[in-house]
Amino acid sequence: MHPRLRTWLQLFRAPNLFTVPGDPLAGFLIANYGVLSIEMLFVIGASLCFYAAGLLDNDLADLAEDRAERPNRPLPSGAATIRSVWIATCGLTLLGLFLCVLAGGRAPVVGCAIVVAVGLYNHGVKRVPVLGALNMGLCRALSVILGASTVPVAVFPREAIAAATVIGLFIAAVTNLARFETRVATPLTAKWLPPLVLLCSWFAAWICISVRTPDLFLLHTMTFQGLLACAMALSITIAAGLTRKISPAPVPPSIGKFIRLLLLIQAAFCAHTGTKGLIIAGFLLALYPISRAVGKRFYAS
């Protein structure tokens, strides 16, 4: 692989990029009752742009810390220049906002909210223990809402709010764990918070989700429940693996494993929207082994 390409894939946290399209996809399918349209591609593109720009901005904001604790990363090692990363950050942000305009509806407003939330996290509350994690969760929750925002309705469907809440709280818990990736010890509560949040969110989502079209029967409900159950079981396995470590636990690889579970969660909400949602869910699940394979070559945290 060409060194420059490898450098940018490292900057973009390549394994995590596979988990980004599922956020707006879930919101879009829920708000559109499982119907697909061209606007879906616009919000997926916008979400990818905002996510990638946020990662680059994060590395710029953390440059001093990375020079001390992560000297092998692209910016502190000199593999990427500050100027090129800054230009890419601005370009991706503007492209994301442009795609939101093309998507229509309230997508431009939600897109601006994502940009503000990302900036607030990177340059404001990142190191505030609880607030920083919730801010990161908000960024992913807004990505779900971005998908739903193309539909001209006065109030977002409660199913979309449920999906955004589950994904947002789960990512907040994972972000809280990531705070300890360079420390000697990781608190037990931080290791088990992601599966605990996922368990609570699972029950809450089940209460909020309702069958909204005549063709949603047992298969869709069973798929929804089964995928969330799989995500729950895998999150417990990851947390147990961290807990069993006597020496300092490999937190960064575990962060990638937790983030990859988003594909199952997103697929669950997509599957509940109908037959086309089941097909999209299958596509998201197919990304899981790809993300895992890429994760062996590039860090996800």
Helices and strands as residue ranges (DSSP letters): H 3-11, H 14-17, H 22-31, H 39-61, H 63-69, H 74-77, H 82-103, H 107-120, I 121-125, H 129-148, H 158-178, H 188-208, H 218-244, H 251-260, H 262-271, H 275-295
